[in-house]
C-alpha cells in the first residue's frame, strides 16, 4: 500500500478522484496543512469472513522500523554476546 501526501486545497479540488483511488484499497492519503500532516484517509478494511484466508497476509505493510534499524542485521555484535550469562546446558 502506498502513501500519498496532498495539501488540503489539492484534496478539496480533487476529492472525488482521490476518494476513488483510496476506495480501491491501494493508497493512503495524508492531508498536509502548513507542512504538517493533519489527517490520514485510509481505505475501509475488508469484511472478515472468518476464514483462514482472511488472516494470511493481513499484516502485510503494517510494520515500520525506526530510522537506522535493519531487521536483517543481528541485534548484538559477537562481542556483546559474551556479556550474556550462560545456562547449564551451554
Backbone as numpy.savetxt, mean C-alpha at the origin, in Angstrom:
# Nx Ny Nz CAx CAy CAz Cx Cy Cz
-1.82 -1.88 -7.61 -2.68 -0.71 -7.61 -1.78 0.52 -7.61
-2.08 1.45 -8.45 -1.27 2.66 -8.53 -1.94 3.80 -7.77
-1.13 4.79 -7.40 -1.63 5.96 -6.70 -1.34 7.19 -7.55
-2.36 8.01 -7.73 -2.19 9.27 -8.46 -2.48 10.41 -7.51
-1.79 11.50 -7.71 -2.04 12.70 -6.92 -2.61 13.78 -7.83
-3.72 14.36 -7.38 -4.37 15.43 -8.14 -4.66 16.59 -7.20
-4.58 17.79 -7.74 -5.01 18.93 -6.94 -6.54 18.89 -6.86
-7.07 19.54 -5.85 -8.52 19.55 -5.67 -9.19 20.17 -6.90
-8.62 21.23 -7.45 -9.24 21.88 -8.62 -9.20 20.97 -9.84
-8.11 20.22 -10.05 -8.06 19.27 -11.17 -9.09 18.16 -10.99
-9.21 17.67 -9.75 -10.20 16.62 -9.50 -11.61 17.15 -9.76
-11.89 18.37 -9.29 -13.22 18.95 -9.48 -13.55 19.10 -10.97
-12.55 19.45 -11.77 -12.78 19.65 -13.20 -13.00 18.32 -13.94
-12.46 17.22 -13.41 -12.53 15.93 -14.11 -13.05 14.82 -13.21
-13.89 15.15 -12.24 -14.28 14.17 -11.23 -15.00 12.95 -11.81
-15.83 13.13 -12.80 -16.55 11.99 -13.38 -15.56 11.00 -14.00
-14.59 11.52 -14.75 -13.59 10.65 -15.36 -12.72 9.97 -14.30
-12.31 10.74 -13.31 -11.46 10.18 -12.25 -12.18 9.10 -11.45
-13.45 9.33 -11.15 -14.22 8.33 -10.41 -14.41 7.06 -11.23
-14.50 7.17 -12.54 -14.60 5.99 -13.39 -13.33 5.15 -13.31
-12.19 5.80 -13.28 -10.91 5.09 -13.16 -10.82 4.41 -11.79
-11.20 5.12 -10.75 -11.15 4.57 -9.39 -12.10 3.38 -9.28
-13.25 3.49 -9.89 -14.27 2.44 -9.83 -13.77 1.12 -10.41
-12.87 1.19 -11.38 -12.32 -0.03 -11.98 -11.44 -0.79 -10.99
-10.98 -0.11 -9.94 -10.22 -0.78 -8.89 -8.73 -0.79 -9.07
-8.21 -0.08 -10.06 -6.77 -0.11 -10.32 -6.03 1.10 -9.77
-6.74 2.12 -9.31 -6.10 3.38 -8.94 -6.68 3.95 -7.65
-5.78 4.52 -6.86 -6.14 5.31 -5.68 -5.77 6.75 -6.00
-6.63 7.69 -5.66 -6.36 9.10 -5.93 -6.17 9.84 -4.60
-5.06 10.55 -4.51 -4.81 11.41 -3.35 -5.07 12.85 -3.78
-5.92 13.53 -3.03 -6.23 14.92 -3.35 -5.25 15.83 -2.61
-4.70 16.80 -3.35 -3.65 17.69 -2.84 -4.18 19.12 -2.76
-3.93 19.76 -1.62 -4.22 21.19 -1.47 -3.01 21.81 -0.78
-2.48 22.86 -1.36 -1.30 23.55 -0.82 -0.14 22.59 -0.59
0.01 21.62 -1.51 1.13 20.68 -1.45 0.97 19.56 -0.43
-0.18 19.47 0.22 -0.41 18.43 1.24 -1.58 17.54 0.83
-1.45 16.25 1.12 -2.55 15.32 0.86 -3.65 15.59 1.89
-4.85 15.87 1.40 -5.96 16.15 2.31 -7.02 15.05 2.31
-6.99 14.20 1.26 -7.98 13.11 1.19 -7.45 12.03 0.26
-7.93 10.82 0.49 -7.60 9.69 -0.36 -8.90 9.03 -0.80
-9.01 8.78 -2.10 -10.20 8.13 -2.64 -9.78 6.74 -3.12
-10.34 5.72 -2.47 -10.03 4.32 -2.79 -11.23 3.65 -3.44
-10.97 2.62 -4.26 -12.10 1.85 -4.78 -12.77 1.07 -3.64
-14.04 0.82 -3.76 -14.76 0.04 -2.78 -14.26 -1.40 -2.81
-14.01 -2.00 -1.64 -13.55 -3.40 -1.64 -14.58 -4.31 -2.31
-14.06 -5.34 -2.96 -14.95 -6.30 -3.61 -15.69 -7.10 -2.55
-16.89 -7.50 -2.85 -17.71 -8.25 -1.91 -17.07 -9.61 -1.64
-17.01 -9.99 -0.38 -16.44 -11.25 0.04 -17.50 -12.34 -0.08
-17.17 -13.38 -0.85 -18.12 -14.49 -1.01 -17.85 -15.61 -0.01
-16.78 -15.47 0.80 -16.48 -16.46 1.82 -15.68 -17.65 1.31
-15.21 -17.59 0.09 -14.42 -18.69 -0.45 -12.94 -18.42 -0.25
-12.13 -19.45 -0.37 -10.68 -19.32 -0.23 -10.13 -18.36 -1.29
-10.75 -18.34 -2.45 -10.29 -17.47 -3.53 -10.34 -16.00 -3.14
-11.25 -15.63 -2.22 -11.35 -14.24 -1.78 -10.11 -13.81 -0.99
-9.48 -14.76 -0.34 -8.37 -14.43 0.55 -7.01 -14.56 -0.12
-6.89 -15.37 -1.13 -5.61 -15.56 -1.81 -5.25 -14.28 -2.54
-4.14 -13.70 -2.18 -3.68 -12.47 -2.80 -4.41 -11.22 -2.34
-5.26 -11.34 -1.33 -6.05 -10.18 -0.91 -5.21 -9.07 -0.29
-4.01 -9.39 0.18 -3.16 -8.36 0.79 -2.13 -7.79 -0.16
-2.18 -8.19 -1.42 -1.19 -7.73 -2.39 -1.17 -6.21 -2.48
0.02 -5.66 -2.34 0.19 -4.21 -2.47 -0.14 -3.42 -1.23
-0.39 -4.08 -0.11 -0.79 -3.35 1.09 0.36 -3.14 2.07
1.50 -3.77 1.84 2.63 -3.63 2.76 3.58 -2.57 2.22
3.95 -1.65 3.09 4.93 -0.62 2.72 6.05 -0.65 3.72
7.28 -0.53 3.25 8.44 -0.53 4.11 8.94 0.88 4.33
9.52 1.11 5.48 10.09 2.41 5.80 11.22 2.72 4.82
11.51 4.00 4.59 12.60 4.36 3.69 13.91 3.71 4.14
14.63 3.14 3.20 15.92 2.52 3.50 15.83 1.08 3.94
14.63 0.54 4.10 14.48 -0.86 4.53 14.37 -1.74 3.30
15.23 -2.77 3.26 15.19 -3.74 2.17 14.78 -5.08 2.76
13.57 -5.58 2.45 13.11 -6.83 3.06 13.93 -8.04 2.63
14.74 -7.91 1.58 15.56 -9.03 1.13 16.90 -9.10 1.83
17.24 -8.09 2.60 18.50 -8.07 3.33 18.32 -8.71 4.71
19.39 -9.31 5.26 19.29 -9.87 6.62 19.01 -8.77 7.64
18.29 -9.13 8.70 17.96 -8.16 9.74 19.18 -7.80 10.57
20.13 -8.72 10.69 21.32 -8.50 11.50 22.55 -8.91 10.71
23.67 -8.26 11.00 24.94 -8.65 10.38 25.45 -9.91 11.08
26.34 -10.67 10.46 26.90 -11.87 11.12 27.53 -11.56 12.48
28.14 -10.39 12.60 28.76 -10.03 13.87 27.71 -9.83 14.97
26.56 -9.27 14.59 25.51 -9.02 15.57 24.89 -10.33 16.08
24.90 -11.37 15.25 24.34 -12.65 15.68 25.12 -13.22 16.86
26.40 -12.92 16.95 27.23 -13.42 18.03 26.76 -12.89 19.38
26.06 -11.74 19.41 25.59 -11.14 20.65 24.35 -11.85 21.22
23.69 -12.67 20.41 22.49 -13.36 20.87 22.88 -14.58 21.71
22.16 -14.82 22.82 22.47 -16.00 23.63 22.10 -17.27 22.87
22.84 -18.31 23.13 22.59 -19.58 22.45 21.86 -20.52 23.41
20.99 -21.35 22.85 20.25 -22.32 23.65 21.04 -23.59 23.86
20.46 -24.54 24.56 21.13 -25.81 24.86 21.44 -26.62 23.62
20.60 -26.54 22.62 20.76 -27.38 21.43 21.66 -26.75 20.36
22.22 -25.59 20.62 23.05 -24.91 19.62 24.48 -25.33 19.67
